[in-house]
């Protein structure tokens, strides 16, 4: 067998089975940090999932209790030179969201202002700044009263991005950066055209991009070493494109399967890989569970994993068409239920 199908051979080994229990336990532990009443469900699930579930629950719960996101001293006035990156600054171990109109580009600034708590939801269905920032590990807002730009912040990824588009025209290079890295900064005029054509999702990095990387490496005649090569390239791509929730989830799932294949254990099944990725992400940052992007990413994959294997699709072009439609519906159904 050759080509992309040979890259993740079947069947997966049963040694990956505990991943489901770890993931569900970690999910309940992270959820319990913000809604303690859900921990009452643990005794109901423990007899079915046993040790992996208990370990996932305890590890994530302890991680959140022992190392919570610290709350800054609200009301404190700040003045000094700060490095602004992606709308945040770091001050005395606290990551703070910078509130300034108009928004500030990444760079070095002399800032003056005060700290305040994030705003919660003011109206039903309205924006909840407190939850949104907490999902990113932020519990304080720095309201800037005065900002003086000192120097731009160099992007260490810029030289590598330039190599990606070397030899291409500016217009084509911007499209390539959007498709490969999800960078839409040069597509302000073209982005509405992608939206009208129903192709805007192609400019959002996700598991599809990780799949492209894996499928490309599947063509290399390197035997088992191609798995190690892909495993080493995943963090580099994650750094280059930026660790969005969906890309981090896909990279963890692919990385776990690649590691198993390289070690001769077999590829992780989709549910085991999904559970292990969920556990690892929540162990790293339990508050990530509050992010809508995090929830949508995992629910979409869960919908695909539950629905697609149960379908009996015809062969040929009709099967491809129905398969694409079924995949779209399977991924969107859990998202619709979440957003209701």
C-alpha positions in Angstrom: 0.0 0.0 0.0 1.3 3.5 -0.9 0.3 7.1 -0.8 -1.6 8.9 2.0 -3.6 5.9 3.1 -0.4 4.0 3.9 0.8 6.9 6.1 -1.6 5.9 8.9 -2.0 2.1 8.5 -4.8 0.2 10.3 -5.7 -1.2 12.7 -4.7 0.8 15.7 -3.5 -1.1 18.7 -5.6 -1.5 21.8 -2.8 0.0 23.9 -4.1 3.4 22.9 -7.5 2.7 24.5 -7.0 4.6 27.8 -6.9 7.9 25.8 -10.7 8.1 25.9 -10.8 7.7 29.6 -8.0 10.3 30.1 -9.8 12.8 27.9 -13.2 12.4 29.5 -11.6 12.6 33.0 -9.7 15.7 32.0 -12.8 17.3 30.5 -14.8 16.7 33.7 -11.9 18.0 35.8 -11.5 21.2 33.8 -15.3 21.7 33.8 -15.4 21.2 37.5 -12.9 24.0 38.1 -15.5 26.5 36.9 -18.8 24.6 37.7 -18.0 22.4 40.8 -21.4 20.7 40.7 -20.4 18.7 37.6 -18.0 16.7 39.7 -21.0 14.9 41.1 -21.0 13.0 37.7 -17.6 11.4 38.5 -19.0 8.5 40.5 -21.4 7.7 37.7 -18.6 7.5 35.1 -15.9 5.9 37.1 -17.2 2.3 37.0 -17.2 2.4 33.2 -13.9 4.2 32.5 -12.0 3.3 35.6 -8.3 4.2 36.2 -7.7 6.3 33.0 -10.8 8.4 33.8 -9.7 8.9 37.4 -6.2 9.9 36.5 -7.4 12.4 33.9 -9.8 13.9 36.4 -7.3 14.2 39.2 -4.4 15.5 37.1 -6.4 18.2 35.4 -8.2 19.2 38.6 -5.0 19.4 40.6 -3.3 21.4 37.8 -6.1 24.0 37.9 -6.3 24.1 41.7 -2.5 24.4 42.3 -1.7 26.7 39.4 -4.7 28.9 38.7 -4.6 31.9 36.5 -3.5 34.6 38.9 -5.7 37.7 39.5 -3.9 41.0 39.2 -4.3 43.8 41.8 -7.2 45.7 40.2 -7.1 49.5 40.6 -3.3 49.6 40.4 -2.0 52.4 38.2 0.9 51.4 35.8 3.4 53.5 33.8 6.4 52.2 32.0 7.8 50.6 28.9 6.1 47.4 27.8 6.3 44.9 24.9 2.9 44.5 23.3 2.3 41.1 21.6 -1.1 40.1 20.2 -2.9 42.6 22.3 -1.3 41.7 25.6 1.6 42.6 27.9 3.3 40.8 30.7 3.6 42.5 34.1 4.8 40.8 37.3 3.7 37.4 36.1 0.3 38.6 35.0 -0.7 38.6 31.3 -2.9 41.7 30.8 -5.2 42.6 27.9 -4.4 46.0 26.6 -7.5 48.2 26.1 -6.8 51.2 23.8 -8.7 52.9 21.0 -7.6 52.6 18.3 -5.9 49.2 18.7 -2.1 49.1 19.0 0.1 47.1 16.7 2.7 44.8 18.2 5.8 46.7 19.4 7.5 48.5 22.3 5.5 51.2 24.0 5.6 53.6 26.9 2.1 53.1 28.4 0.2 54.7 31.3 -3.1 53.6 32.6 -4.8 51.4 35.3 -5.9 47.8 35.8 -9.5 46.7 35.9 -11.4 43.4 35.9 -12.8 42.2 32.5 -16.4 42.9 31.8 -18.9 40.0 32.1 -21.9 39.5 29.8 -24.1 42.6 30.0 -27.0 41.3 28.0 -28.3 37.8 27.2 -26.4 36.5 24.2 -23.9 39.4 24.4 -20.2 39.2 24.4 -18.6 37.9 27.7 -15.2 39.5 27.8 -14.4 37.9 31.2 -14.8 34.3 29.9 -13.1 35.0 26.6 -10.0 36.4 28.3 -10.0 33.7 30.9 -9.9 31.1 28.2 -6.7 32.7 27.0 -5.2 32.8 30.5 -5.9 36.5 31.2 -7.8 37.9 34.2 -6.9 41.6 34.0 -7.5 44.5 31.5 -5.0 47.3 31.3 -6.9 50.5 30.3 -4.4 52.7 28.5 -4.8 56.4 29.0 -1.6 57.3 27.1 0.5 55.4 24.6 3.8 56.4 23.1 5.2 54.1 20.4 8.9 53.4 20.8 9.8 50.6 18.3 8.1 48.0 16.2 8.3 44.3 17.4 10.2 42.2 14.9 8.5 38.9 13.9 11.0 36.0 14.0 8.7 34.1 11.6 8.9 36.7 8.9 12.1 35.4 7.2 10.6 31.9 7.0 7.3 33.2 5.7 9.2 35.1 3.0 10.9 31.9 1.9 7.6 30.3 1.5 6.5 32.8 -1.1 9.9 33.5 -2.7 9.6 33.7 -6.5 5.8 34.3 -6.4 4.0 37.4 -7.4 2.7 39.5 -4.4 -0.9 38.6 -5.2 -0.2 34.8 -5.4 2.1 35.0 -2.3 -0.6 36.5 -0.2 -3.0 33.8 -1.3 -0.4 31.1 -0.5 0.2 32.6 3.0 -3.6 32.6 3.6 -4.0 29.0 2.5 -1.0 27.5 4.2 -0.6 29.7 7.3 -4.0 31.3 7.7 -2.5 34.8 7.4 -5.2 37.0 5.9 -3.4 40.3 6.4 -2.7 40.7 2.7 -6.2 39.6 1.6 -8.4 42.5 2.7 -9.7 43.0 -0.9 -9.9 39.3 -1.8 -11.4 37.9 1.4 -15.0 39.0 0.6 -14.6 37.0 -2.7 -13.7 33.9 -0.7 -16.7 34.5 1.5 -19.1 34.8 -1.5 -17.7 31.6 -3.0 -18.1 29.8 0.3 -14.4 29.2 0.5 -13.5 31.4 3.5 -12.8 28.2 5.6 -9.8 27.5 3.4 -8.1 30.6 4.9 -8.4 29.2 8.5 -5.6 26.8 9.5 -6.9 23.6 10.9 -6.5 19.8 10.8 -6.7 20.0 7.0 -3.4 21.8 6.9 -1.8 19.2 9.1 -3.3 16.5 6.8 -1.6 18.2 3.8 1.8 18.0 5.6 1.3 14.4 6.5 0.1 13.4 3.0 3.1 15.1 1.4 5.5 13.3 3.6 3.7 10.0 2.9 5.2 10.1 -0.6 8.8 10.1 0.6 10.6 6.7 0.4 11.9 6.9 3.9 10.1 3.9 5.5 9.4 4.4 9.2 11.6 7.4 9.4 9.0 9.5 7.5 6.9 9.4 10.7 9.8 10.8 12.8 10.4 13.5 10.1 6.7 14.5 10.2 6.7 14.5 14.0 9.7 16.9 14.1 8.1 19.2 11.5 4.8 19.5 13.3 6.1 21.9 16.0 7.8 24.0 13.4 4.6 24.3 11.4 2.7 25.1 14.6 5.1 27.9 15.4 5.0 29.3 11.9 1.2 29.3 11.6 0.4 30.1 15.2 -1.2 27.8 17.8 -4.9 28.2 17.2 -7.1 25.7 19.1 -8.0 23.7 16.0 -4.4 23.5 14.8 -3.0 22.6 18.2 -5.7 19.9 18.5 -4.9 18.5 15.1 -1.1 18.6 15.7 -1.5 16.7 19.0 -3.7 14.1 17.4 -1.3 13.6 14.4 1.7 13.7 16.7 0.4 10.9 18.9 -0.3 8.7 15.8 3.1 9.5 14.3 4.8 8.6 17.5 3.0 5.3 17.7 3.8 4.5 14.1 7.5 5.3 14.5 7.7 3.1 17.6 5.9 0.3 15.8 2.8 0.5 18.0 0.4 1.4 15.3 -1.6 4.5 14.7 -3.9 5.8 17.4 -7.7 5.4 16.6 -9.5 8.6 16.2 -11.3 8.5 19.5 -8.1 7.6 21.4 -6.2 10.3 19.7 -9.0 12.8 20.3 -9.1 11.9 24.0 -5.4 12.1 24.5 -5.2 15.4 22.7 -8.0 16.7 24.9 -6.3 15.6 28.1 -3.0 17.1 27.1 -4.4 20.4 26.2 -6.5 20.7 29.4 -3.5 19.6 31.5 -1.5 22.4 29.9 -4.3 25.0 30.3 -7.6 23.9 31.9 -9.1 27.3 31.2 -8.8 26.7 27.5 -12.1 24.7 27.8 -14.0 28.0 28.1 -12.9 29.1 24.6 -15.5 28.7 21.9 -12.9 27.8 19.3 -11.6 25.0 21.5 -15.1 23.6 22.0 -16.0 23.9 18.3 -12.8 22.2 17.2 -13.3 19.1 19.3 -17.0 18.8 18.7 -16.5 19.0 14.9 -14.1 16.1 15.0 -16.3 14.2 17.3 -19.2 14.6 14.9 -17.1 13.4 12.0 -15.8 10.4 14.0 -19.3 9.3 15.0 -21.2 9.7 11.8 -18.8 9.0 8.8 -17.8 5.4 9.7 -21.5 4.4 10.0 -22.3 5.5 6.4 -22.4 3.2 3.4 -21.4 5.5 0.6 -21.5 4.4 -3.1 -18.3 4.4 -5.1 -17.3 6.8 -7.8 -18.1 10.5 -8.2 -21.5 10.1 -6.4 -19.7 8.7 -3.4 -17.3 11.6 -3.3 -20.2 14.1 -3.6 -22.3 12.4 -0.9 -19.2 11.9 1.3 -18.4 15.6 1.2 -21.9 16.6 2.0 -22.1 14.0 4.9 -18.8 15.3 6.3 -20.0 18.9 6.2 -23.2 18.0 8.0 -21.5 15.7 10.5 -19.1 18.4 11.5 -21.7 21.1 11.8 -24.4 19.3 13.7 -22.6 19.4 17.1 -21.7 23.0 16.5 -25.3 24.0 15.8 -26.4 22.3 19.1 -23.7 24.1 21.0 -24.6 27.5 19.6 -28.3 27.2 20.2 
